[in-house]
Amino acid sequence: MQTKRTVFHSRILPYFLLAPQLIITLIFFVWPAAQAIRQSFLRQDPFGLKETFVWFANYTRLLDDPDYLNALGATFVFSVGVTLLSMSLSLMFAVAVNRVLRSGRFYTTLLVWPYAVAPAAAGLLWWFMFNPSVGIIPYFLSFLGYEWNHRLHTGDAMVLIIIAAAWKQISYNFLFFVAGLQSVPQSLSEAAAIDGAGPFKRFWTVIFPLLSPTTFFLAVINITYAMFDTFGIVDATTSGGPSQSTNILVYKVYADGFIGLNLGPSAAQSVILMLIVIALTVVQFRWIERKVQY
Amino acid sequence: MASIDVENVGKIYTGGVRAVTDIKLNIADGEFIVLVGPSGCGKSTLLRMIAGLETISEGEVKIGSRVVNNIEPADRDIAMVFQNYALYPHMTVYNNLAYGLKNRGTPKAEIDARVAEAARMLEITQYLERKPRALSGGQRQRVAMGRAIVRKPAAFLFDEPLSNLDAKLRVSMRGEIKRLQRRLGTTSIYVTHDQLEAMTLADRLVVLNGGRIEQIGAPLEVYHAPASTFVASFIGSPAMNLVKGELHGDRLAIGPAMIGLNGFAPTSGAVTVGVRAEDMRIAAPDEDALPFRLEYTEELGAQRLIHGLIGDQQITVAVSPEIVLSPEMRIAVDAKRLHFFAADTGKRLPGNVPAEAKLAPAEPVV
């Protein structure tokens, strides 16, 4: 394969040209990560005067901590919930837009808007709508005989953050699904129609399998989003409550580290999160390119 | 097996664009019909209306004795071969062939038998476990045909199935389609823009132009007695020469030249005269002839095409490569080989129809 290759006569110049990017990466990514790893092996005294090296004590303690295990469980429920909800809704919207010929562009534009809303604002929006005293949704739910209160009911709180987080992600998924659907040739669906498959069967046996690369990619992206990018939503709606039920990992790092000022365990948590990101990235690169092709 | 009747069918797309106008076509059981015309002539639209992929705006389509206007494509008992093959890329060849049968609840043993039979017929048995992307263009084309065959439908619909293949493969697949259709005896409608494909495959040709039928007829009939200047210029290669002329009694004036017609003149006044390249020859010295100024030649091996001017009108003559050329020549043409078309409408004028047009097609070899 032929690539464009520039030959530098000076040995320093290439490093000099790379320096801005390298410095940014080092200062803002590598250094904090290294700090977190270092911190996770240390224990500080309450006044911050002395640090003791404690080996893996922070980690072992975490794994014995029921609150942490609870957070792991909550994160699992939350990320699976967000991924399923936002992906199924956006796939539905994408299929609908793909069928509309004339105003597809208009709907697409509207459906992309939520993506531009900041997480905290999105959280606030849903917090208002679901507010047990003044919110419109609890008001309607009360007619159905359901008393919504995410401040008291752990299930309600989890549903609330799942909806708020999924809502924001719909736009992103939607765009990918629309692009994916448009790349499936019309004639395949026509051939399937002649082959006696009804619209549902056509979708599930021909179109959906052809979308699998998109679906898999989005699944990884959505899990990553739900696990790491939802701090604002949780903070604005439930702040991890009630009784720890929505205290997902990324929120617990913040709560333990910055509210509880318990730096060692908080750092250990962020290292575990880092490992999860690394794992997801590996999955992304390894399998997306190869496995899910037809 | 079934006959197909297209009764006064028209298609108007949303927005009022008219694609097809008043098509009337009766296709006998087992017949091979080719719809041919330039792009945008409505041939694919007509085929898709018969398939049920487009709604029918006007008129009726009958398959067998059943009006199918409001019947789903799946229930019309037809199979279609698409231009891009439309194979399901995530399924093996076997599953591609079996998909339509599975959807119809065919028992597993019968699916196996039918797929095996179709695969044997098309010589794709060794590829049954492969995915389409692991096949060559010609093999994919066979799979697409196989998918149509396994269903044993009342009719095959072909939408330019060979246009994605290279020239050599196209010729061999053409022969194969013809043989297969004869063997199965299934009514077929085949859409193409390639007049050679149309000529070689069709029992009857339907020439379409601007959404209307220009002519329906056996290939030789259409070739030797084109119904209009459009058909004359579309069917046959090189295209029929069409020149402006004027009839004076029994004589025809083309530009400054004048030739006798031996009683073949259908009318008088201005006409469009059609003459095929192979129907002209270099004139003997004492013959009635047209002065021809040579511009350039094309070598075809067995033939040589010479392009030039009669007066100021461009024509092409096919001559044997042995003939010695000169810049100025005299071209003779048999009067009964001339085609006359109305100068204004382009319609064929009643008159002589060459005997070849009535020849029965060669006996089908099964």
Interface residues (C-beta under 8 A of the other chain):
Chain A: P185 S187 L188 E190 A191 A192 A193 I194 D195 G196 A197 G198 K201 T205 V206 P209 L210 S212 Y294
Chain B: A51 G52 L53 E72 P73 A74 I78 A79 M80 F82 Q83 N84 A86 Y88 P89 H90 Y99 G100 N103 R104 K131 R133 R147 R151
